[in-house]
Amino acid sequence: MNAEIMGSMPHESHTGLPVAGTIERAHRALRISLDPPYPLGDLVIGAKVVPDLLAGLQVEVTFVQQVRSRAPFLGFAGTARFSKTSNRIMIRVGGKSYVAAWHDVARVYTGSLESATVSLLRATPPPIIDADLVRRSNALPPLPGGPDLTRELENQSSRRENNVPV
């Protein structure tokens, strides 16, 4: 991404999410500039599918590699879709999720806004379960039904181990 643009960008967007780049209009397509840059090339949402994206459909995000004296190479980089719950464009590229305000992306596409902010969506990692620890403790975790249901399941488990009919 251009250092001048990144130097002027806030570190967090108005939503409190970290700023990860911008979406700009490139001819009739949308170019997504991320910081750090996508390693395979420039990210683009093609001109033919931008209206579909703004209408609520899922579209492909492609990368463009431009090698001197050769034709550009296009490849699949991820997807972009409209999130109906948050009125945002959700972009999934390189195992990460990004968001941009739908109305800002629409204004960029029509030319009334120079660029829209792209924010990195922070996902909470799933809890790590230590299977060995669970196996050693041989105890069932408490169930939503309360301690009586948990105790009943533990009793059934011990009866099965002792070959007693349940």
Helices and strands as residue ranges (DSSP letters): H 3-8, E 19-26, E 29-34, E 42-45, H 50-54, E 59-65, E 73-83, E 88-93, E 96-101, H 102-110, E 115-120, H 131-137, H 147-161
